[in-house]
Amino acid sequence: MIKTALYKQIHLDIKERIMSEDLRPKDRVPSEQEIMDEYKVSKITVKNALSALVDEGLVIRIQGKGTFVAPQLPDTARIRSKSAPDKNVNNFVGFIVPTMKTRVIQQMVEHLEYFFREAGFHMVLRITRESSAEESRAIRELTESKIRGLIVFPTEDEKYNESLLRLSLDKYPFVFIDRFLRNIETYKVTSDNIGGAYETVSYLLGKGHRQIALISSENANTAIEDRTAGFERAYIAQGISIDKSLWCHVPLDILRSEKVLPYLKDFIAAHPQITAVFALTAEMTNLTYNAVRSVRTSSSAAPIELYSFDNPEIPGIPYVKQDEKKLAQSAAQLLVRQMEADYAPTQTVIPVKLVFSTQDAITE
């Protein structure tokens, strides 16, 4: 049997007291001498244990005063289950995603895995490839494997899914992240899609743009619906007439085919009055960028300012930045809360910001 080092035992014991709130933020941690007396260890062992706690951001050391619980604990400390998982409990949770192609989802996967691992859970990932049938299959297989809870990023078309409805009716612990189904009652964590679109279009209107195109995938899920609503609200708030002939919601069957680029080229060519475009996803931004370069460089039409919801990773393109870490943290917190039998469905909306680089943001 491998024994845990003495300093590590002390480190874990104090960490457990902080996690369980026996020691609260700003509380004084036992002194080095008190810990030495309690554990019958040397001063260097105690110093190593306290240093490990400092490295985790759980405590701070103040010269001449002692060691104190950090005023603000790191994210991982806040989501730990009260029913501390142990080796005799199934500590698996599931995360169902439609694809791994987008940077937003990649970041969510990374952050959720980290949060759950630090909280004592193992995360099982399933990819549905934007198929409702695969989504149902993933839900069935994961719940039958007795995982303790699910986080679901629904498919793009968000068709009625009986498996998701059954989870809600059974009050099975699960959380929608990013997109959700409006007719299913459960916990939801989304970005401020309406606010992000509203801020972006308001900014473009403030610059004098009036012929602003909206380019997006088909209006078939809550994220796109809310971003479209935010776009329209910006015009209404400023009392400016909106030209919805400049709205292009690309049907999903075209979006997933080789016809999508010609489709967008035709749209751009047919509307030479466009001076700015707000694309509602990073994928649509990249497609629009290529379409505009192809059409406008071969014509005398004015250049187009292109803005994106999510980072398209094209230099110089402003975009609405989502906080993937906060989305993941909130989803993890809500799932743990449900697994502790606290069921009170709610929607959490995470702020976004319009940025022109990785540092700069539009502010009022």
N, C-alpha and C positions, 0 to 999 in steps of 0.2 A: 504493500500500500504506500502511495506517495503522500507524504505529510505536507500540509500547507505551511509555508514559512511563517514564523511567529509574527513578523511585522505585517504580513498579509492577513493573518487572522484578526489582528487588532484593527487594521484598515477596514476589513469587511464588517466587523462588529460595529464600529462607529458609523460606517456607511448605512448599515441596517437601521440604526437608531435615527439617523437623519431621514431615511426613506419612510420610516414608519411614523415620523413626526414626533418621536419621543424627544428628539432635539429639533427645534424649529429654527428658521432663519434668524440670525443674529444672536442665538443662544450661545453661551460659552461652552466650549468643549472641555472635558476634564484636562487638567494640566499634565505636563510630562511626568511630574512626580506621582500624581494620582494614578496615571496609567501604568507607570513602572510598578507601583505598589500592588495594583489590582492584578496585573498579569505576571508579576515576578520576572520582569525582563529588564534588559539594559537600556540605557538612555539612547544609544544609537538605534536600537530596534524601534523605540517609540518615535524617534525623529524620522525614520524611514516610513513608518505608518502614516504619520501626519503629512509628510511630503507627498505621499501617494494621494491623500485626500485633497491636498492643495492642487495637485496636477489635474484632478478630475473636476476642479471648480466647486467642490462641496464645502470647503472651509477656507478661511483666510487667517493669516497669522499676523498679529500686530505686535511690533517690538515693545517689550516691557509690559504688555497687557495680557497676552495669551492668544489662544486659538478660538475662533468663533465660526459658527455655521454661516456660510455665505448669505448675504441679504437676498440674493436672487439665485436660486438653484438652476443648474443647467437643465435643458429641455428633457433629457432622459430621466432625471430624477422626478419630474412632474407626472410622468405617465406610468410609473410603476404600479402594478396592481396591488391592492391591499391584501388580496388573497395570494400572497407571495408564491409563485409557481415553484414546485419542487420536482424532484425526479419521479415522484409517484403520480404526477398529474400530466395529462395530455396538454402540452404547452404550445400546440401548433395553431396558428391563425392563417387565413388565406387572403391573398390579394389577387383579384381577377382584373386583368387589363385587356383592352381591345387590340393593342399593338405595342411594340417596343421601338417604333420608328421615330417617335417624337421626343425631343429633348425634355419636354415637360414630364412625360411619363417616365422617362429614364431617371430623372431627378427624384420623382416621387418614389419609385422603387428603391432607389439608394437610401433615401431618408427614412422610409418606413422600415426597411430591413434593419437599419441602425437603431431606430427607436425601439422596435420590438425586441431586438437582440439584447439591448441594454436593460430592457424591462423583464427579461427572462423568458421571452417567447421566440419560437422559430417561425419564420414566415415562408409559406408555400406560395409560389407564383404560378398563375395559369394565364395563358394568352389566348384570347378568343378569335383573333384575326377578324374582328368586326363582324362576327357571325352570332346571331341570337341563339341559334341551335347549339353552338359551341359554348356559349355563355350558360345555357341551361345545363348542359352536360357537366361543365366545370362546377357549377353550384351543387349539382346532385352528387358528384364524386367526392367533393370536398366535405360536404355535410355528412355523407355516409362514412367518411373516414374519421368522423368524430372530432374535427377541429373545433376550437372553442368560439370562433367568430370569423366574420368575413368583411373585407373592404372591397367594394365593387365599383369599378370605373366602367359604366355601361357602354354598349356598342354605339356607333355613331348614329344609327337610325332610331335607336331607342324604341323599338317596337314593343308592344305589350308582351311581357314575359311572365308567364304563370309561375315560374320558379321563383322569381323575385317577389311576386305578390305573396306566395306561400311563406316565404321567409318573414315578411311583414306580419301576416296573419298569425303566424306561430310565435311572433316576438323573438325570433332568432337573432342573436347579436350580429348586426351588420350595419355598415355605413356606406352610403353613396359618396363618392368623391368626384369632383369636377362636374360631371353630368349627373342627372337624376331623373326619375320618372315621377311626374307630378301627382299621379293618382296612387302612389305607394307611400304609405306613412312609415318613415323611419328617420334615422339621423342622416343629415346631409352636410357635406363640407364643400363649398364652392368658392371660386374667386369672385370678386365683385365685377362680374361681366358687364352689367348695365353701367356701372360707374366708370369702368375703364373705357368703354366705347363712347360714353357721353363726354368724358374729358378730352379724348382724342379729337372727336368731331367738333367739339366746341373750340378747341385750339385752332383747327383748320379754318373754321368759320371766322374766327377772330383774325386770321391772317388775310381774310378777304376771299377765300374760296367759297364758291356757291355750287359749282357743278362737281360735287364729290360723289364718286362711285363707291358702292358697297359691293365687295366681291367675296363670296363665301361658298362653302358647300351648301347643299340643300338644307333648308330651314327645318331640320328634322330632329333636333335635340335641344335641351334646355340651354346649353351654353350658347349656341348660335341664335336661338330665339331671344335670349337676354341681350346679347351683343347687338342684335338688330334693333331691339327696343331702345337701347341706349343711344344708338345712332340717330334714330328718329326723334328722341326726346331732346337732343341737342338743337335740332332745327326748331322744334316747337318752343323751346325755352327762349330762343332769340327771335321768335316771330318771323322766321324765314321760310318761304315756301320750299317744299322738298320735291325733287323730281325722282320719283320711284322708278322711272324708266332706266335710271342709272344703277339700279340694284340688280345684281347678277348672282342668284343662288343656283349654283351648278348642281344638276341632278346627280345623285350618287352613282348611278350606272355609268354616266359620262365621266365623272371624276375618277372612277376606278378603271378607266380605259385609255387608249391612246388618242381618243377624240378630245380629251380635255384641253390640250394646248391650242388646237385649231378653234375650239369653241370660244376660248378666251380671246384669241386673236380677232375673231369675228366680232365679238362684243366690243372690244376696244376700237376697232376700225369703224364700227357703226356709230360710235359716240365720240366724235372728234372734239366735242365741247368739254370733255372731262379735263379738269385741271389737277385733281387729287384723287387718290384711291385709298380707302381703308379696307384692308383685307383681314378677315376675321379669324384666320388661323395662319400659322407659319407656313404650312404646306401651300395654302392659297396665295400667300405672299410670294413665295418662290415661283409659282406658276405664273402669277400676274407679272412679276418682274421680267420673266423671259418673254411673255406675250407683248408687254409694252415695248421692250427693247426691239423686238422684231417689227412691230407695227409702226411705232413713232419714229424710229430712226430712218425709215424709208418714206416719211411724209413730212409736210411742212407744219404739222400741228404742234402746238405748244407742249413743252415737257410736262410730265406728270409727277407730282409729289406722291410718293408711296409710303404709307404707314401700315404697321402690322400689329395684330394681337398675338403676342408671343414672339420670341426672338427668332427671326428667319436666318440669322447668321449671315446676313449680307451687309458688308460695311456701308455705313451711312444711312441705313434704313431705321428710322425711329420705330419703337415698338412698345406695346403695353407689357410690362413685366409682371408675371405671376410669382407669388412667393411659394415655391414648391415645398420648401422646408416647413413653413407654417401650415400649409395644407396637410402635409403628412403628419405633423405633430398633432394637429387638431383631430384628424381622423383616428389616430392611435389612441388619443385620450378618450374619445367618445366610444370607441370599441371596448376599451378596458372598462369604462364605466358601465356599459351594458353587461359585460361578463361578470360584473359584481352585482347584477340584478337591479341596477338602477335604470329603469326604462321610462324615459320622458323625451320622445322624439323632438328634435329641434334642427334648425338649419343654421350653420355657422358660415358667415361670409367673410372671406379673407381679403383685405385691401390689396389693390394693385397700383402700379405707377407707370406713367408714360415717361420713357427714357430716350435720350438721344445718344447715349453711350452707356457703358457698364457703370458709370458713376453718376451721370447727370440725370435729373428728373425734372419734369414740369411741375411747378408749384404755383399756387395762387398768389 
